[in-house]
């Protein structure tokens, strides 16, 4: 996990909104795009940044690609952040 990539991905409100949507269920890029007032290529760009940060994973099912949250990376990131609250190194 690249913490720098994760924070870069999380710094954008659209990408955080995409993660909120994916928290409810796996979705295709088209389903995600329907929730925003932006072009599909813009949504694809956001999804690619989330994938590069390993915050989402994609899986082809027939002709569609479904996106889902990679909870393992989010758990690792939260564990890393939690160490600061505990005062651990």
N, C-alpha and C positions, 0 to 999 in steps of 0.2 A: 504494500500500500504506500502510495506517495502522499504524504500529508499535505505537501504543497499543492498538488493537483486537486486533492479533496477540498481544501479551503478555497482554491480558485473556483472550483465548480459550485461550491456552496455560497460563494459571495454574490451570486446573481439571483435576484428574486424570482425570475422565470424558472430557473433550474430548481430552486427550492419548491416552487409551486408544482413542478413536474413530479418531484419526489412525493409531495403530498398526495397527488393523484394516484401515483403508483403504490402508495401505502394502502389504498383501498382495494386495488386489484391490478393485475397485469393488463397492459394495454398496448395496442399497436400505435405506431407513430401517427397514423391518421386519426385515431380516437383521441390521442393527446392533442393534436393540432386543433381539433374541433373545440377544445376548451379555451383556446387563446385567439386573440385578434392579431395573428401574425402569419406569415407564409409558412408553408410546409418545409421549405429549405431552412428557414430560421429555426424551426423546431428540431429538424435533423441536426443542425449545428449544436444546439443545446444538448441533445441526446448524445452526440458524439463526445462532447466534453464530459458529460456524466459517465459515459463508458470508459473514457481514458482515465478517469479518476477511480474507476472500479466501483462507483456508487450504484450503477445499474448494470444489469446483464441483459442480453437479448437472446432469444431462442426462436428459430424459424419453425413455424407450424404451417405446413402447406405453403401457400403463397404469401403468408403474412409473417411478420417478425413481431414477436411480443416482447415488451420491455417489462422488467421487474426490478425491484430494489434488491441490491446485494446487501443483505442484512449483516453478513459477516464483516464487511468493511466498515459499515456503520458502527457495529459493536466494537471493532478494534479502535476506531476513531474515538468513540465515547470512553472506552477504557483508558486511552491515552490522555484524554482531557480530564478524566476523573483523577488521575494521579496528581494533577495540580491542586485540586480541591483537598486531597488528602495530605498534600505537602510532601509526597514521595518523589523520588527521582527514578 
